[in-house]
Amino acid sequence: MSISFRRLTHLILLSILTVILVSACNTTNNTSMTHYKQPVENCRTVQHAMGEICVPNYPERLVAISHFTLADALVLGVQPIGSASASNDLQNKFPAYLKNETQGIKQLGSQYEPNLERIAFLKPDLILGWEEIRKIYPLLSQISPTAIIPWQGTSSWKEHFKFLAEVLRKEEEYKQAWNSYFQRIEKLKTALNNQYKDKKISVVSVVGGYGIISWVKSSFIGSILDDVGLQRPKSQNVILTDGDRIFNISEERLEEIDGDILFITIGRDSDRKALEKLQQKSLWRKLRAIQQGQVHFVDTETWSGSNLLAADAVIDDLYKYLVNAP
């Protein structure tokens, strides 16, 4: 009975989405699906990655299609009614750094392939997405006005936040949020007291199926460490114009990720298994940070979070491992 009920529910939701899409197509007088018929009043034109749309002046039912868009909205004092996340789990699995701030927000599936039925069911008046979902933009724009925010990896996190603040008309909240961030940065610098002035801080991710990822200066985490004034290994002290990380550091080049302190981000079970294999390598055990016991394991979603709430959690980790640790 439960299986049949779930199938029936799925069919009903699919029918609702179909009706919405067909209705929207009819109202556009057979124009392209990528052109949503915008309201003529109480909206303003905004340029985005797919052209221009008319955004409601005061959206009340916002849907976010990435965990960093969700977090940016929360920082600005706006609570979306629903959001996709890095996980495909529909049981409200948002990043741990968001803590209790996601209560009441509907999980809409993966930020790479969000659940269109759930989005349509929520009847949003504005959808904020990122460039990874360009292929479904025509469908989203038939549900509600949809802005695709430019995204070039974690290195574009500041530009993403600025665009969101402009769309939501939250410029004052945007300024206050940055003031709070830099106040915490200054307090952390004072607490560090030049203790790590001559130390190199390395940050890598061990990802099952991909290998070792090295995070450079232009990445989200790299920009935070740079704001704090912490030094990086030579291989990571670079700004990339075509990405925010260096992929697949081979085991023969492990010395390139070495530092006085090594932070390793871990997420999935497959990542942990990949790390366990790596730890058996003789070159791994020769790393200076390993030999000196200066290796710290941190959460992947937090250290690549690309928003100010994640940055706040990263600062907490830096206090934990660089200030408060013996």
C-alpha positions in Angstrom: 0.0 0.0 0.0 2.8 2.4 0.9 4.5 1.9 -2.5 1.3 2.5 -4.4 0.6 5.6 -2.4 4.1 7.0 -3.1 3.6 6.3 -6.8 0.2 8.0 -6.7 1.7 11.0 -5.0 4.4 11.2 -7.6 1.9 11.2 -10.4 -0.2 13.9 -8.8 2.8 16.2 -8.3 4.0 15.5 -11.9 0.5 16.4 -13.1 0.6 19.7 -11.1 4.0 20.6 -12.7 2.7 19.7 -16.2 -0.3 22.0 -15.7 1.8 24.8 -14.5 4.3 24.5 -17.4 1.5 24.2 -20.0 -0.3 27.2 -18.6 2.8 29.3 -18.6 3.6 28.3 -22.2 0.0 29.4 -23.2 0.4 32.8 -21.6 3.6 33.5 -23.6 1.6 33.3 -26.8 3.8 30.5 -28.1 7.1 32.4 -27.5 10.2 30.5 -26.4 10.0 28.7 -23.0 13.1 30.7 -21.9 10.9 33.9 -21.8 8.7 33.9 -18.8 5.8 36.4 -19.0 6.9 38.8 -16.3 4.4 40.9 -14.3 4.2 44.5 -15.6 3.9 46.0 -12.1 5.8 45.8 -8.8 9.0 44.5 -10.4 12.3 45.8 -11.8 14.5 44.6 -14.6 17.7 42.7 -13.5 20.5 41.5 -15.8 21.6 37.9 -15.0 23.6 35.1 -16.7 20.7 34.3 -19.0 19.7 37.8 -20.1 17.3 39.9 -18.1 14.2 39.3 -16.0 11.7 41.4 -14.0 12.3 40.6 -10.3 9.5 41.3 -7.8 10.4 44.3 -5.7 9.7 42.5 -2.5 9.8 38.7 -3.0 8.1 36.8 -0.2 8.5 33.2 -1.5 12.1 32.8 -2.4 13.6 29.5 -3.6 17.4 29.0 -3.7 19.2 26.4 -5.9 22.5 26.0 -4.0 23.5 25.8 -0.4 25.7 29.0 -0.7 22.8 30.9 -2.2 20.6 29.7 0.7 23.3 30.8 3.2 23.8 34.2 1.5 20.0 34.9 1.7 20.0 33.9 5.4 22.9 36.3 6.1 20.8 39.1 4.5 17.9 38.3 6.8 15.8 36.5 4.1 14.6 33.0 4.8 13.9 31.0 1.6 10.8 28.7 1.6 12.9 26.0 -0.1 16.4 25.3 -1.2 18.5 22.7 -3.0 21.8 21.6 -1.4 25.0 19.7 -2.2 23.3 16.5 -1.1 20.6 14.7 -3.1 18.9 13.7 0.2 15.4 15.1 0.4 15.3 14.6 4.2 16.4 18.2 4.9 20.1 17.5 4.9 21.7 20.9 4.7 25.3 21.7 5.6 26.2 21.4 9.2 27.5 24.9 9.5 23.9 26.2 8.9 23.0 24.6 12.2 19.4 25.4 13.2 18.9 28.2 10.6 17.3 25.9 8.1 14.3 24.9 10.2 11.1 25.2 8.1 13.0 25.4 4.8 12.0 22.6 2.4 14.7 20.5 0.9 14.5 20.5 -2.9 17.2 17.9 -3.7 20.5 18.3 -5.4 21.7 21.7 -6.4 22.8 20.1 -9.7 19.5 18.5 -10.4 16.8 20.1 -8.1 13.4 18.5 -7.8 11.1 20.5 -10.1 7.9 19.0 -8.7 8.8 20.3 -5.2 9.7 23.7 -6.5 6.5 24.1 -8.4 4.5 22.9 -5.4 5.9 25.7 -3.3 4.7 28.4 -5.8 7.7 30.7 -5.4 7.7 34.2 -6.6 11.4 34.2 -7.2 14.0 31.5 -7.9 17.7 32.2 -7.5 20.0 29.6 -9.2 23.6 29.2 -10.3 25.2 28.4 -13.6 25.2 24.7 -13.0 21.5 24.6 -13.7 21.4 26.5 -17.0 20.0 23.4 -18.8 16.8 23.5 -16.8 16.4 27.3 -16.8 13.6 27.1 -19.4 11.6 24.9 -17.0 12.4 27.0 -13.9 11.5 30.2 -15.6 8.0 28.9 -16.4 7.4 28.2 -12.7 8.6 31.7 -11.6 11.0 34.5 -12.5 14.4 32.9 -12.3 17.8 34.6 -12.0 20.9 32.6 -12.8 23.8 34.0 -10.8 27.2 33.8 -12.4 29.5 31.3 -10.8 33.1 30.5 -11.5 33.9 28.2 -8.6 34.5 29.2 -5.0 36.7 32.1 -6.0 33.6 34.0 -7.1 31.9 33.7 -3.7 32.1 37.5 -3.0 30.7 38.4 -6.4 27.8 35.9 -5.9 27.0 37.5 -2.5 27.0 41.0 -4.0 24.7 40.0 -6.8 22.3 38.4 -4.4 22.2 41.5 -2.2 21.4 43.7 -5.2 18.6 41.4 -6.4 17.0 41.3 -3.0 17.6 45.0 -2.3 19.6 44.3 0.8 22.6 46.6 0.3 22.7 47.8 3.9 22.5 44.3 5.3 25.3 43.4 2.9 27.6 46.1 4.3 26.8 45.1 7.9 27.6 41.4 7.1 31.0 42.3 5.7 31.7 44.6 8.7 31.0 41.7 11.0 33.3 39.4 9.0 36.3 41.7 9.0 35.8 42.4 12.8 36.2 38.7 13.4 39.2 38.6 11.1 40.9 41.4 13.1 40.2 39.7 16.4 41.6 36.4 15.1 44.8 38.2 13.8 45.2 39.7 17.3 44.7 36.3 18.9 47.3 34.7 16.6 49.8 37.5 17.6 52.2 36.7 14.7 52.7 33.2 16.1 52.4 31.8 12.5 54.2 34.6 10.7 56.8 32.2 9.3 54.6 29.1 9.0 53.1 27.7 5.8 49.4 26.6 6.0 48.4 24.0 3.5 44.8 23.1 2.6 43.8 20.0 0.6 40.9 17.8 0.0 41.1 14.0 -0.4 38.3 13.0 -2.7 37.4 9.4 -3.5 37.5 8.9 -7.3 39.4 12.2 -7.9 42.5 12.1 -5.7 44.1 15.1 -3.9 42.7 18.6 -4.6 44.9 21.5 -3.6 43.2 24.8 -2.7 44.9 27.9 -3.9 44.9 31.5 -2.8 42.0 32.6 -5.1 39.6 29.9 -3.6 37.1 30.6 -0.9 39.3 29.1 1.9 42.4 30.7 0.3 40.8 34.2 0.5 40.0 33.7 4.2 43.6 32.6 5.0 44.8 35.6 3.0 42.6 38.0 4.9 44.0 36.6 8.2 47.5 37.0 6.9 48.5 33.4 7.0 51.2 32.1 4.6 50.7 29.3 2.0 53.0 26.8 0.4 54.4 28.0 -2.9 52.2 25.7 -5.0 49.0 27.1 -3.3 50.1 30.7 -3.2 48.7 31.4 -6.7 45.6 33.0 -8.2 44.0 31.0 -11.0 42.0 32.7 -13.7 40.3 29.5 -14.8 39.4 27.8 -11.5 39.9 27.8 -7.8 41.8 24.6 -7.1 44.5 22.4 -8.6 43.2 18.9 -9.3 44.8 15.5 -8.9 48.1 16.1 -7.1 49.9 12.8 -7.8 51.4 10.8 -5.0 54.9 11.4 -6.4 54.3 15.2 -5.9 53.1 15.1 -2.4 55.8 17.5 -1.2 54.0 20.3 -3.1 51.1 20.2 -0.6 53.4 20.0 2.4 53.5 22.8 5.0 54.1 23.4 8.7 50.4 22.9 9.2 48.1 20.7 7.0 44.3 21.0 6.9 42.6 18.1 5.2 38.9 18.5 4.3 36.8 15.3 4.5 33.3 14.7 3.5 31.9 11.4 2.2 32.8 7.8 3.3 34.6 7.3 0.0 36.8 10.3 0.9 37.8 8.7 4.2 38.7 5.4 2.4 40.8 7.3 -0.1 42.6 9.0 2.8 43.2 5.7 4.6 44.9 4.4 1.4 47.0 7.5 1.1 48.1 7.3 4.7 49.8 4.0 3.9 52.2 5.6 1.4 55.7 6.2 2.5 55.9 9.6 0.9 52.8 10.7 2.9 54.6 9.8 6.1 57.6 11.9 5.1 55.6 15.1 5.0 56.7 17.7 7.5 53.2 18.3 8.8 52.7 14.6 9.3 55.9 14.1 11.2 55.3 17.1 13.4 51.7 16.1 14.2 50.3 19.2 12.7 47.5 17.7 10.6 43.9 18.7 11.2 40.7 17.2 9.6 37.9 19.6 8.8 34.5 19.5 7.1 34.5 19.8 3.3 31.2 21.6 3.0 32.3 24.2 5.5 35.7 24.9 4.1 34.4 25.2 0.6 31.1 26.8 1.7 31.6 30.0 -0.3 29.5 32.2 2.0 29.8 34.3 5.2 28.1 31.7 7.4 30.6 29.1 6.3 33.4 31.7 6.7 32.3 32.2 10.3 32.6 28.5 10.9 36.0 28.4 9.3 37.1 31.2 11.6 35.9 29.0 14.5 38.1 26.2 13.2 41.1 28.4 13.0 40.6 29.5 16.6 40.2 25.8 17.6 43.4 24.6 15.8 45.7 27.6 15.7 44.8 29.6 18.8 43.3 27.2 21.4 45.2 24.0 20.6 48.4 23.4 22.6 
